[in-house]
Amino acid sequence: MSTRNKLQKFAEILQMRNVYENFDPKNPKLVGEGGQIVERKGQWAKAHFGNDKPITLELACGRGEYTVDLARQYPDRNFIGVDIKGARIWKGANIAQDEGLDNAAFLRTRIEIIATFFAKGEVDEIWITFPDPFLKKGKENRRLTAARYLKQYRHILKEDGIVHLKTDSRDLYEWTQETFAQQPAIKVLYHDHDIYSKPLYIPELSTETYYEKLHKGLGKTITYTQFSFVPGVDIIGGKGIPGFEI
């Protein structure tokens, strides 16, 4: 994608009612439609969606395929796609606007500070869809199932909230299982190293992202992990960004 196209998309995003952005993680302010500073923490359902329906986040949402498709399927829920790539978010946000999906919104920010923008217990469910697996040695703490991220998820999730990880990376899947086995605060509810080798565990798994279709075409299997947090048990390890630790 050319720089010109990216800049055009960034400019268009600033005029979208369904997109919010944080440009500087050290200054955790949200910019909404027209470049206005807005406050949404603790009031996403009421202030943006105009209701009190449950909120689902899609982290590493890319083009927002899950956010958009789930919003179509479940009009009685609110969905927010989160990614740092504005040009990708532009795609999902435009589709949501064109289809009149008022229950879909997008947030452009770094996921390691996600709790900055949501109140404790404000979120009902989280989907992590095909994140960068960060397979190089020394990059483990950047994986979205590392302890530093788990602390953020736990803070913003309701006590009975569920997290879903869908990935084509067998390495990330296996690392996640090994990591969770050493985390007494994590309860793995279900996991599968090849979801399409049998009837789907839940219907939401039928939604396919751009990268899922691409990687399936290359013969990769798709994995899935569903987990929750054990009340009253601390997550072991995980250093966050200074000033944003949970």
SVG drawing of the C-alpha trace seen along z (x, -y; Angstrom):
<svg xmlns="http://www.w3.org/2000/svg" viewBox="-30 -18 46 53">
<polyline fill="none" stroke="black" stroke-width="0.4" points="0.0,0.0 1.4,-3.4 2.1,-6.1 -0.5,-8.3 -3.2,-5.7 -2.4,-5.2 -2.5,-8.9 -5.8,-9.2 -7.2,-6.4 -5.9,-7.9 -7.6,-11.2 -10.9,-9.4 -10.7,-7.5 -10.7,-10.8 -14.1,-11.5 -15.6,-8.2 -18.1,-8.0 -17.2,-4.3 -13.5,-4.7 -11.4,-5.9 -7.7,-6.4 -4.9,-6.9 -1.8,-8.4 0.6,-8.4 0.5,-5.6 2.2,-7.9 -0.7,-10.3 -3.8,-8.0 -6.4,-10.2 -8.9,-9.0 -9.6,-10.9 -13.0,-10.4 -14.9,-11.7 -13.6,-15.0 -10.4,-14.7 -12.3,-15.5 -10.9,-14.3 -13.5,-11.9 -13.9,-9.9 -15.2,-6.3 -13.7,-4.4 -16.5,-2.8 -19.1,-4.1 -18.6,-2.5 -22.0,-0.9 -23.9,-4.0 -21.8,-6.8 -21.0,-5.1 -23.6,-2.4 -26.4,-4.1 -27.4,-0.9 -26.4,1.4 -25.7,4.5 -22.7,6.8 -19.3,5.8 -17.0,8.2 -13.5,7.1 -11.6,8.4 -7.9,7.9 -5.4,7.8 -8.5,7.3 -6.7,6.5 -9.4,5.7 -12.0,6.4 -13.6,9.5 -14.6,11.0 -15.9,7.7 -18.1,7.1 -19.3,10.7 -20.2,11.1 -22.0,7.8 -24.1,9.1 -24.9,12.3 -25.5,10.9 -27.4,7.6 -28.0,7.9 -24.3,7.4 -21.7,4.6 -18.4,5.3 -15.2,3.4 -12.2,4.3 -8.8,3.3 -5.6,2.9 -2.7,0.5 -2.8,0.6 -5.1,-2.2 -5.1,-1.3 -6.5,2.1 -9.1,0.8 -10.3,-1.5 -11.5,1.5 -13.7,3.0 -15.0,-0.4 -16.1,-1.2 -17.9,2.1 -19.7,1.5 -20.8,-1.9 -22.0,-0.8 -24.0,2.0 -25.4,-0.1 -23.9,2.0 -24.3,-0.4 -23.1,2.4 -19.6,2.4 -16.9,-0.1 -13.1,-0.2 -10.2,-1.3 -6.7,-2.0 -4.2,-1.6 -1.6,0.7 -3.1,3.8 -0.6,3.7 -2.4,0.7 -5.9,1.8 -7.0,1.4 -6.4,-2.3 -9.5,-2.6 -11.9,-0.2 -13.1,-0.1 -12.7,2.9 -15.2,5.5 -16.6,3.5 -15.9,6.2 -17.9,9.5 -15.8,11.4 -12.5,11.2 -11.4,12.7 -7.8,12.8 -7.8,13.5 -4.6,14.5 -2.1,12.3 1.5,12.0 3.0,15.1 6.4,13.3 8.3,16.6 11.9,15.1 13.7,16.0 13.4,13.2 10.0,12.0 7.8,14.2 6.5,11.3 5.0,9.7 2.7,12.7 -0.9,11.8 -1.2,14.7 1.9,13.6 1.3,12.6 1.6,8.9 -1.4,9.1 -3.3,11.5 -3.3,9.0 -4.8,6.4 -7.6,8.8 -8.4,9.9 -8.8,6.3 -11.3,5.3 -13.2,8.6 -16.2,9.5 -15.5,12.2 -17.0,14.9 -15.7,13.4 -14.2,15.7 -11.2,15.2 -10.9,17.0 -7.6,17.4 -7.8,18.5 -4.5,18.9 -2.8,20.8 0.5,20.8 1.0,24.2 4.0,22.8 1.9,20.0 -0.9,22.5 1.5,25.0 3.4,22.2 0.1,20.9 -0.9,24.3 2.5,24.7 2.3,21.2 -1.2,21.7 -0.3,24.9 2.0,22.9 -0.6,20.2 -2.9,21.2 -5.0,18.1 -5.9,19.5 -8.6,22.1 -8.5,23.6 -12.1,24.4 -11.4,26.0 -8.5,26.3 -8.1,27.9 -5.1,28.1 -7.2,28.6 -10.7,27.1 -11.8,28.1 -11.1,31.8 -14.4,32.2 -17.7,30.2 -16.9,26.7 -16.9,26.4 -18.9,23.1 -20.6,21.5 -18.5,18.3 -15.5,20.3 -17.0,20.4 -16.1,16.8 -12.9,16.7 -10.4,13.7 -8.4,12.8 -5.3,14.4 -7.2,17.6 -8.3,18.1 -4.8,17.4 -3.1,19.8 -5.7,22.5 -5.0,22.3 -1.4,23.1 -2.4,26.2 -2.0,24.8 -4.3,26.1 -6.3,23.7 -6.1,23.9 -8.4,22.6 -8.1,22.1 -10.9,20.9 -10.0,19.8 -11.2,17.8 -9.6,16.5 -9.8,18.1 -11.2,15.6 -8.8,14.5 -5.7,16.1 -2.9,13.8 -1.3,14.0 2.4,14.9 4.9,12.6 4.4,10.1 5.9,6.6 3.9,4.0 4.7,0.5 5.7,-1.6 2.7,-3.6 0.2,-1.1 0.8,2.0 -2.4,3.7"/>
</svg>
